[in-house]
């Protein structure tokens, strides 16, 4: 990786990471305090509602956001056209959700969902107003201003949530928290952006981006259905409480994963799309991303899996105890999440959105078959998704080997030591839990022991890679 490219990557990653670190930490603390008052059923109901909102948000974006970022020369007509299309779709989708809210409530036999959907659905219209501003700032690698806006909106919404939940608003706390966050985020993006739409709507702009954005739109829809398929099946087959366990476990699992992965992938596409990289240099850049990700994420997720039960008991109280098995399994298969995300970004960098779509269609079909086969047991579904994520990584790694010559053997060798060291660390942390009964002591002893043990293994048997990681961290600190 050239010094200039490395410098831009690290600078952008730094601000993206800071924003994600602070926002996830604050959200996590607020989430814990709120979850101690509410119950798993409340989170289960909101989890089911979130499916429809996420699907609508993907349709609003239509893939045009990524198309604007990926396109080398973007005109004012392009930005304005996408802006007005987003608003139109937002209004149409909100009317659809408003109309079908009764049917959804009857389907899940939760009549409260009728009113909740109508109110939460307003987020669709609110978010449609800021898609272009966000895309424009991302394309310009202006991550700093986005980070500040996001953090301020999060602070206001999180504080409001605590006030509401401790004043007895119940599930409406979760509803208004999201509305406040998105509302402030949209207002501040407009306030801090000099861009304003022109009164134009050029279909030529739509056509020029549709080949890319159309595939991304389909991918997004499949992704939302795929990511929420588990919740939809549990919600209908089992209970809202079990959806709540899954939804909250997913939030805990996603904290370290999304913190790292979203920070990284947010800058991969805009930087490498404009960089003139040879195939060898591109391969080296992606190899560095894979190795760095494995060394950072693997031990965190394995330690999280080993300490899942004491963490749940300490943070969320006994009423969430059954969630620990969800978190344990999800943490272990979650190690593949950043690796898959990095490989998928390669397809976009190489303008292979069509291949990206074919892969997602294949994964969607396989996931549907899995859900049908294992639907009689929640645990079977969890194990099945673990196998599915493993197979998904192997598939994406094979595609990468075909695109840039980053062979499977090379990828496996790159992640072999982090994987082996993390497995051994998991066993040591799990064993340390037998030393004491206190959940707090299990977390402290296991967490510290796990990080120290993993670090020592790397210093003894993987020293050069450790020095590479330290070099990146030093650069981050000094920028």
ROROGU-675720 format. One record per residue (C-alpha): x, y, z; residue in one letter. Coordinates in steps of 0.02 Angstrom, whole numbers, plus 50000, padded with zeros to 5 digits. Layout:
% ROROGU-675720
     u     v     w rest
     X     Y     Z    a
...
//
This chain:
% ROROGU-675720
     u     v     w rest
 50000 50000 50000    x
 50076 50169 49949    x
 50112 50297 50085    x
 49983 50418 50014    x
 49847 50286 50004    x
 49895 50220 50176    x
 49887 50396 50249    x
 49715 50433 50176    x
 49649 50264 50228    x
 49710 50281 50407    x
 49650 50461 50425    x
 49475 50418 50363    x
 49470 50256 50462    x
 49520 50350 50619    x
 49370 50468 50615    x
 49251 50331 50563    x
 49316 50219 50703    x
 49306 50357 50835    x
 49127 50395 50788    x
 49080 50211 50792    x
 49173 50178 50955    x
 49089 50322 51048    x
 48918 50291 50971    x
 48919 50104 51002    x
 48985 50126 51179    x
 48854 50256 51221    x
 48716 50156 51136    x
 48772 50000 51228    x
 48764 50085 51398    x
 48595 50163 51359    x
 48534 49995 51293    x
 48584 49908 51453    x
 48495 50035 51563    x
 48338 50029 51455    x
 48339 49838 51445    x
 48345 49827 51635    x
 48176 49915 51639    x
 48093 49841 51485    x
 48074 49656 51450    x
 48121 49538 51306    x
 47942 49547 51235    x
 47959 49735 51205    x
 48121 49709 51109    x
 48042 49565 51014    x
 47898 49674 50953    x
 48018 49813 50901    x
 48128 49684 50815    x
 47982 49629 50706    x
 47938 49810 50664    x
 48119 49849 50620    x
 48111 49720 50480    x
 47985 49823 50382    x
 48074 49988 50415    x
 48242 49916 50361    x
 48166 49847 50202    x
 48088 50015 50161    x
 48251 50107 50196    x
 48344 49995 50072    x
 48213 50031 49939    x
 48226 50219 49971    x
 48413 50216 49948    x
 48388 50110 49793    x
 48574 50080 49782    x
 48593 50257 49716    x
 48693 50308 49870    x
 48831 50183 49831    x
 48815 50223 49646    x
 48849 50407 49683    x
 49002 50360 49787    x
 49067 50236 49658    x
 49038 50347 49505    x
 49196 50445 49461    x
 49110 50599 49388    x
 48947 50651 49470    x
 48847 50802 49411    x
 48729 50914 49508    x
 48588 50840 49405    x
 48636 50667 49470    x
 48627 50723 49651    x
 48463 50816 49630    x
 48380 50675 49533    x
 48425 50547 49666    x
 48364 50667 49802    x
 48189 50686 49729    x
 48174 50500 49689    x
 48217 50461 49871    x
 48082 50578 49937    x
 47951 50507 49820    x
 47991 50329 49867    x
 47991 50375 50052    x
 47815 50445 50044    x
 47749 50299 49943    x
 47827 50169 50059    x
 47761 50256 50215    x
 47584 50253 50143    x
 47604 50067 50105    x
 47663 50029 50282    x
 47522 50135 50353    x
 47396 50036 50251    x
 47459 49862 50293    x
 47493 49893 50478    x
 47330 49806 50528    x
 47372 49652 50424    x
 47545 49639 50499    x
 47475 49654 50676    x
 47348 49517 50639    x
 47479 49404 50560    x
 47589 49407 50716    x
 47438 49419 50832    x
 47512 49574 50916    x
 47382 49712 50894    x
 47496 49843 50970    x
 47601 49831 50812    x
 47466 49923 50713    x
 47497 50090 50799    x
 47683 50061 50824    x
 47712 50031 50638    x
 47623 50191 50589    x
 47732 50296 50705    x
 47898 50208 50677    x
 47865 50215 50490    x
 47892 50403 50493    x
 48078 50364 50499    x
 48067 50314 50317    x
 48018 50490 50263    x
 48143 50572 50381    x
 48289 50467 50318    x
 48244 50494 50135    x
 48289 50678 50157    x
 48471 50644 50202    x
 48530 50503 50089    x
 48612 50618 49961    x
 48697 50727 50093    x
 48772 50572 50172    x
 48830 50501 50005    x
 48909 50667 49954    x
 49006 50682 50118    x
 49063 50501 50105    x
 49121 50524 49926    x
 49223 50675 49982    x
 49293 50569 50126    x
 49223 50699 50246    x
 49201 50571 50383    x
 49239 50695 50521    x
 49082 50801 50501    x
 48973 50646 50483    x
 49047 50577 50644    x
 49011 50735 50742    x
 48832 50744 50679    x
 48799 50561 50717    x
 48870 50575 50892    x
 48767 50730 50935    x
 48606 50650 50872    x
 48647 50493 50971    x
 48680 50591 51130    x
 48513 50681 51119    x
 48412 50524 51077    x
 48500 50416 51207    x
 48474 50542 51346    x
 48292 50561 51295    x
 48271 50372 51300    x
 48333 50362 51479    x
 48214 50500 51533    x
 48067 50415 51446    x
 48098 50238 51507    x
 48117 50291 51689    x
 47956 50390 51674    x
 47857 50237 51623    x
 47840 50255 51433    x
 47881 50072 51407    x
 47900 50014 51228    x
 47866 50191 51164    x
 48039 50234 51231    x
 48115 50130 51089    x
 47998 50210 50961    x
 48035 50391 51004    x
 48221 50358 51029    x
 48239 50310 50845    x
 48131 50455 50785    x
 48231 50582 50886    x
 48398 50513 50826    x
 48353 50512 50641    x
 48268 50681 50653    x
 48419 50768 50728    x
 48537 50678 50610    x
 48441 50739 50457    x
 48425 50918 50520    x
 48611 50930 50560    x
 48664 50855 50393    x
 48566 50992 50305    x
 48633 51125 50422    x
 48815 51074 50391    x
 48801 51043 50204    x
 48816 51178 50071    x
 48731 51067 49943    x
 48551 51105 49898    x
 48448 51013 49766    x
 48409 51093 49599    x
 48232 51080 49533    x
 48279 50948 49404    x
 48236 50766 49376    x
 48339 50689 49236    x
 48300 50510 49189    x
 48468 50504 49101    x
 48550 50516 49273    x
 48445 50369 49333    x
 48490 50265 49182    x
 48676 50300 49199    x
 48678 50231 49376    x
 48540 50101 49368    x
 48648 49955 49310    x
 48751 49973 49468    x
 48614 50035 49585    x
 48483 49911 49523    x
 48592 49765 49574    x
 48631 49848 49741    x
 48445 49877 49772    x
 48406 49694 49743    x
 48554 49649 49853    x
 48490 49763 49990    x
 48316 49688 49988    x
 48386 49511 49993    x
 48506 49564 50131    x
 48368 49634 50242    x
 48258 49481 50218    x
 48408 49368 50245    x
 48467 49460 50402    x
 48292 49461 50476    x
 48232 49291 50415    x
 48275 49217 50584    x
 48172 49348 50678    x
 48024 49327 50559    x
 48021 49138 50581    x
 48044 49145 50770    x
 47913 49282 50785    x
 47781 49177 50698    x
 47833 49003 50754    x
 47885 49039 50932    x
 47859 49198 51034    x
 47901 49383 51044    x
 48008 49343 51194    x
 48123 49231 51092    x
 48132 49365 50957    x
 48185 49483 51096    x
 48324 49365 51152    x
 48385 49351 50973    x
 48372 49539 50940    x
 48467 49588 51097    x
 48600 49452 51071    x
 48621 49517 50895    x
 48646 49694 50961    x
 48782 49636 51081    x
 48866 49532 50946    x
 48860 49675 50822    x
 48941 49801 50939    x
 49122 49746 50908    x
 49084 49682 50733    x
 48996 49837 50667    x
 49115 49953 50760    x
 49260 49884 50661    x
 49180 49827 50499    x
 49073 49980 50464    x
 49222 50093 50500    x
 49329 49997 50376    x
 49204 49966 50237    x
 49146 50147 50241    x
 49315 50201 50174    x
 49365 50052 50065    x
 49248 50091 49921    x
 49279 50280 49901    x
 49468 50262 49921    x
 49500 50112 49810    x
 49372 50164 49680    x
 49476 50316 49638    x
 49647 50241 49669    x
 49743 50175 49518    x
 49800 50008 49588    x
 49885 49869 49492    x
 49821 49693 49522    x
 49972 49652 49633    x
 49948 49809 49737    x
 49761 49777 49754    x
 49797 49600 49812    x
 49922 49666 49942    x
 49798 49796 50006    x
 49661 49665 50028    x
 49781 49543 50109    x
 49827 49678 50236    x
 49643 49712 50271    x
 49608 49526 50298    x
 49756 49497 50414    x
 49726 49654 50516    x
 49541 49611 50534    x
 49574 49432 50589    x
 49703 49484 50719    x
 49586 49614 50796    x
 49413 49535 50782    x
 49444 49348 50808    x
 49504 49357 50990    x
 49369 49483 51038    x
 49229 49372 50973    x
 49299 49211 51048    x
 49320 49294 51218    x
 49143 49364 51203    x
 49078 49188 51168    x
 49171 49114 51317    x
 49103 49248 51435    x
 48926 49260 51364    x
 48834 49195 51518    x
 48917 49303 51653    x
 48905 49454 51538    x
 48718 49432 51514    x
 48685 49404 51700    x
 48788 49555 51750    x
 48727 49677 51617    x
 48545 49630 51590    x
 48493 49535 51748    x
 48420 49360 51766    x
 48268 49391 51657    x
 48385 49389 51505    x
 48482 49233 51560    x
 48416 49123 51418    x
 48495 49243 51295    x
 48670 49180 51337    x
 48664 49029 51220    x
 48609 49143 51078    x
 48756 49259 51109    x
 48883 49118 51127    x
 48844 49041 50957    x
 48823 49208 50869    x
 48989 49272 50936    x
 49083 49121 50870    x
 49014 49125 50693    x
 49023 49315 50693    x
 49212 49306 50662    x
 49174 49284 50477    x
 49071 49444 50467    x
 49214 49567 50432    x
 49302 49447 50314    x
 49145 49426 50210    x
 49117 49615 50210    x
 49294 49648 50147    x
 49276 49519 50009    x
 49108 49591 49957    x
 49183 49765 49945    x
 49310 49697 49822    x
 49166 49655 49704    x
 49106 49836 49711    x
 49281 49905 49687    x
 49299 49793 49533    x
 49125 49850 49475    x
 49057 49674 49491    x
 48888 49717 49566    x
 48808 49586 49453    x
 48916 49449 49528    x
 48880 49523 49700    x
 48694 49501 49663    x
 48713 49321 49605    x
 48807 49278 49764    x
 48673 49355 49873    x
 48533 49266 49780    x
 48624 49101 49806    x
 48651 49139 49993    x
 48469 49189 50012    x
 48407 49025 49937    x
 48525 48924 50047    x
 48471 49021 50203    x
 48288 48993 50162    x
 48318 48805 50146    x
 48411 48809 50312    x
 48269 48898 50401    x
 48140 48775 50333    x
 48244 48623 50382    x
 48291 48684 50557    x
 48134 48783 50602    x
 48079 48665 50741    x
 48220 48716 50858    x
 48292 48888 50894    x
 48459 48811 50939    x
 48462 48711 50777    x
 48435 48875 50683    x
 48580 48956 50774    x
 48697 48812 50735    x
 48636 48809 50556    x
 48675 48993 50534    x
 48849 48959 50604    x
 48880 48829 50470    x
 48804 48947 50342    x
 48920 49091 50387    x
 49071 48976 50375    x
 49018 48916 50203    x
 48981 49096 50153    x
 49158 49150 50193    x
 49232 49005 50094    x
 49125 49052 49944    x
 49176 49235 49950    x
 49358 49190 49975    x
 49352 49080 49820    x
 49275 49222 49718    x
 49413 49339 49777    x
 49544 49213 49723    x
 49468 49214 49549    x
 49459 49404 49537    x
 49631 49459 49597    x
 49730 49298 49618    x
 49721 49301 49808    x
 49718 49111 49820    x
 49621 49015 49951    x
 49782 48940 50019    x
 49854 49114 50042    x
 49697 49176 50130    x
 49693 49025 50245    x
 49877 49049 50290    x
 49844 49233 50326    x
 49707 49193 50454    x
 49775 49026 50519    x
 49872 49093 50667    x
 49739 49217 50727    x
 49611 49076 50715    x
 49717 48949 50809    x
 49768 49073 50944    x
 49587 49128 50967    x
 49525 48949 50988    x
 49657 48914 51121    x
 49615 49080 51206    x
 49429 49030 51209    x
 49474 48868 51300    x
 49582 48961 51428    x
 49447 49091 51462    x
 49311 48957 51478    x
 49422 48862 51600    x
 49453 49020 51703    x
 49266 49035 51736    x
 49277 48880 51846    x
 49392 48971 51967    x
 49259 49088 52038    x
 49069 49097 52048    x
 49046 49285 52039    x
 48992 49344 51865    x
 49091 49506 51887    x
 49251 49413 51933    x
 49227 49291 51789    x
 49216 49437 51668    x
 49367 49529 51741    x
 49479 49376 51758    x
 49425 49297 51594    x
 49435 49458 51494    x
 49607 49511 51556    x
 49677 49334 51549    x
 49611 49308 51373    x
 49684 49468 51302    x
 49853 49441 51386    x
 49862 49258 51334    x
 49817 49298 51153    x
 49944 49441 51147    x
 50083 49330 51215    x
 50046 49195 51085    x
 50059 49324 50947    x
 50219 49401 51015    x
 50299 49229 51023    x
 50239 49155 50858    x
 50173 49298 50751    x
 50286 49445 50796    x
 50300 49529 50625    x
 50111 49542 50604    x
 50098 49615 50780    x
 50226 49747 50733    x
 50124 49787 50577    x
 49966 49812 50682    x
 50062 49920 50807    x
 50127 50026 50663    x
 49950 50059 50603    x
 49891 50100 50780    x
 50035 50222 50804    x
 49990 50307 50641    x
 49810 50321 50698    x
 49864 50400 50862    x
 49977 50528 50779    x
 49852 50591 50648    x
//
